[in-house]
Amino acid sequence: VQLVESGGGSVQDGGSLRLSCAASGLTINRRCMAWFRQAPGKEREGVAVIYTESGRTHYSDSVKGRFSISQDNVKTTAFLQMNNLKPEDTGMYYCAVAVGDEGSWCFSLAARPFGYWGQGTQVTVS
């Protein structure tokens, strides 16, 4: 399984970015794809998740209303549209995938269930 993130960069306060996560090597559609972020000196934080089979999504309170997670038609690429970015959104953004039936474990935004991780893409807001 390989996850490749792209789309990070530097933007000004109030700007937008769109992150992509391309997943390969997965043959099961019953999976949870999520975006996490980690700022220097802080713990990794789950910000958005989508269950691929149903399309159900969930967001952390810190990004709700500003970020939107989606997937492509073949459900192998997840996107994170980030609008009205703030300096506190700065960090390394990671894509993660976990396989399993839809349930609260997916929408809890906890990192533990996720066994597959990308290398991360840096987002800097100034």
Secondary structure, DSSP 8 states (H G I E B T S, - for coil): -EEEEE--EEE-TT--EEEEEEEES---S-EEEEEEEE-TTS--EEEEEEETTT--EEE-TTTTTTEEEEE-TTS-EEEEEE-S--GGG-EEEEEEEEESSSSHHHHT--STT--EE---EEEEE-
